[in-house]
């Protein structure tokens, strides 16, 4: 079982729930080494003392803040804790908000809040009350040496803690250019809107996360195996020439594309997140094939039984 990265409390009002924090995400990325392209030898990381030039072992490294030129104040984990004792030991919920009111760009990393044995009843009380009210808790917490805005969210039997970005960490979208939210100003016709709505409805389905697979590592391993098989382990693959047109923008017939998309979707059957339309069609084919085989076998048994019956009567 994974080790907790933090232990503390969920605090709301005068109520506290003892919990342990566990990462809710796991990485499946391939590990790569840095190589020197001149002889393909591994490149290592070296921590060295800038005054002596000698390597420094991890046990001798501490954190320091440069408060003046070349003058540092040393900070330990205890200093980070003392900076805000309450938030270093507690997910301090300051408010409860409607679940759908926080824009997605604020959310960052998910964690599991796992209750200690003595906190299970209060944990369940908080979870079920939030669920019934349609609310999520928002507060602050310090994990290790980093201060986070955080949301506490009920999900099935779990209380999730999702770290969030502060508003000053999100770039203002006003520095970019986006189409108008007015369909008319954006040049969208009522017919285009209707076709797009129909396409979205045809493609709609329940959220089924297991239907989406991360195949990139498998694809990358195939590419690695191709290079090994071809004896190209030391070849630096050059970018392919972009064969796409570099001239003026191509005029797109949006109506025609929407109609084709709807037609293609109807041809495959109504899709859901897990390809239920395709599966339904394949199940029907299998069922029909089984019925056909069963019918042929039954006919064959009847045919073969007739001569035997005649011999018995004779």
N, C-alpha and C positions, 0 to 999 in steps of 0.2 A: 504494500500500500504506500502511496505517496506520503511524504512528510509534510506537515503543515509549515507554511512560510511565516505564519503570524498567529498569535493567540491573544484573545482579548474579549471584549464584550460588544454586543449590540445594545446601544443605549437609546431609549426614547422616553422622554419625561423622566420619571424617577425609577423606571424599570430597566433592568439590565439582564442580558442573556449571555452566559459564557459560551464562546464559540472558538473554533479553530478554522483558519483560512487555508483552503487548498486551491491550486490552480484548476480551472475548469477546461482549459485548452491544452492540447498536447501537440507537439510538432512531429511531423513525419518527413521532414526535409532530409535530403541526402547530405552527408557531411563531405566537404571538399577541403583539400589542402592547398595552401599557396605554394607555387613553384617558381623558381628562377628560370625564365624561358631560355636562358643561355645554355644551361646544362640539365634543366628539369629536376634540380635538387630541391627538396623541401625548404621553405623559408620559415624560420622560427620567430617567435616573439621574444624580445629581450627587454627586461626592465632593468635600467641601469641608473646609477647615481650620476647626475649631470656634472657634479664637481670632481668625482674621482674616476668616473668612467667604468666603475665596477658594477657587476650585476647585483641586483637587490632581491633577496628571497621574499616571498609573499608575507612571511611572518613578521618582517621588519617594515612593512608598508603601512602607513597611517594616512588619514585624510587631513588636508590642511587648506585653510582659506587665506589667500594673499590679501591682507588688509592694507599693506603698503608695498612699494617696490621691493621685492626679495625678502619681505617680512611676512611670516605665516603664523596663524593661530591653529593649533592642532585640535581636531575634533574626533571624539570617539562615539560609539553608538549611544553611550549614556548621555552625551551632550545633545544628540539628536532627540533623545527621549525627553530630556528636561526642557527642551525648547517648547514643547506642548505636551505635558504629561497626559492630559485627558485624551487627546486624539492619537497618542502613541499606544494607548491601550484599549481604545474603544472606537467602534464605528458609531459616531455620534450623530444620530438622525435629528436634523433640525426642523424638517417639515415633511409633510406627506402631500404628494401631488397626483393628479389624474394620470393614469398609466400611459395614455397616448399623447401627452402634451410635451414631452421632451423630444426635440429633433434628433435624428439618428447620428448626426455628426458629433454629438456630445459623448456618445458611448465609446468605450475603449476596450477593456479586457475583462472577461468574466471569471468569477471565482465562486467556489462553493463555501457557504458558511455552515459548518457542521457543529451541531450543538454538543456540549458536554452532557454527561448523564444527568446532572442536577438541573440543567436548563431546558430539557426537552419540552416540558409543559408550556413554559412561557414562549419558547420558540414556536410551538404549534399555535398558540394563541395569537401571536403577532402575525404569523403567516396567514392563518385563516381569516383574521379580521381584515388584513390588507386585501386579501383576495375578494372578500365579500363587498368591501367598499370600493374596489376597483382602483386602489391607490398603490403607489410605490414610495418608499422612503428615500429622502435625499439628505446627505450629510457629508461629513469629512472624516478622514482617517489618515494616520501616518503609518506606512508600511516600510519597515527598515529605515531608510533615510529619505524617503520620498513622501511628500504630502499630496493627498488625492482628494478630489471631489468624488463622491461615490453614491450609487443608487443601490438600495436593497429591494429586491424584486422577488415576489413569490412565483415559483414555477413548479407545478405538481407538488411533490412533498418537500421540495427544496426551497430554501431562501438563498438566492443568488446575490452576490455583491459584484456590481459592475463598476469598475473605475471609470471616471468621466474626465473630460477636458474642461478646464475653466474657460470662461467666455473669451479671455484674452489670448487663449491658445488657438482659437479658430480664426482663420483669415477672413476678413470682410469680403463677401461675395461681390460687393459693389465695384471692386477693382477689375472685375471681369465683365464681359458683355454677354447677356443672355436674352433669348427671345421674350417678347412681352407675354404676360399672363393672359392678356386679352386675345382670344382666338382670332378675332377680326384683325387686330393690329399685327398678329403674327402671320397673317395671310392664310389661315386655315378656313376651309369652307365647311358648311354644315354637313355635306355629303361625306367629306373626308373624315370628319369627326364621327359620323355614324358608322362608317366602315371600320375605323380604328376601334371603336367601342365594341363592335361585333367580333372583331379579331381577338380582342382582350378577353371577352366573355367566353369565346370558344376555347381559348387556351387556359382559362381559369381552372383551378383545382385546389384541393386541400394542401396545406403545408406538410410535406413529407421529406424531412431532411435526409433520410437514408437513401432517397432516390438520386441524390447528387453525389458523385464519386470524384475524389481528387486523383486523377489518372496521370498527373504531370510527372511524378516520380517514376512511374512505370514507363512512360514515354521516354523520359530521359535515360533510364537504364537501357532501353532498346538502342538509343543513339550511342551510348557508351559501348555496348556490345558490338554494334556495327563498326565502330572505330577500331576496337580490339581485333575483330575478325578480319578487317581490311588492312591490318598492320599500320594503322594511322595513329598510334598512341602518342606520337611526338609531333603530329601535324597540327598546326594552328589553323583551324578552319576559318576561311575568309568569308565575309558577308556575301550573300548572293546579290546580283544586280537586281534592283527593283524594276520589274518589267511593266509596272502600272503606268498608265498615261500620266505625263507630267504637264500636259497642256491645260487649256481652260477647263473649268468645272463642267461636268457632264450634266445636262438637264435631266431631271428625274421625273417620271410620270408617277406621282405618288398614288393617284387613284388606281392605276393599273397594278402597282406593287401590292396595294392593300387587297385588291380583288384576287390576285394570284395567291397571296398568303392565306386568305380565307378558303380559297378552293383547295389548296394543298392540305390545309388543316382538316377540312371536311373529308378529304380523300383518305386520310389516315385514321379517321374516327376522332371523336372528341377526346382531346388530350387532357391529362392531368399531370401533376408534378411527377408521378412515377410511370408515365406512359401507359395509363390504364386503357386508353383507346386501343393501342397496339396490342396490349396483352389480351383484351377482350376479343379482338379479331383473331388472334392466334389460338385462343382457347376454343372459339367457335370452329375454326378449321380442324383442330385436333379432334373435337367432338364429332364433327361430320365424318372425318376419316375413320374414327373408331366405329361409328354406326355403319359405314359402308362395308368395313371389314367384317363386322358381325353379321350383316345381312348376307354377304357372300358365303361366309362359313356356314350359316344356317341353311342356305340353299344347297350347298355342297353336301351337307349331312343328309338332307332330304333325298337328294338324287342317289347317293350311295346306298341309302336304306331301302329303296324300291326293289332292286333285284333280290336282295336278301329276303324280303317279305314274300316275293313270288315263290322262291325256292321252298320256304317254310310251308306254304299252302300246298305245293306239289307233293 
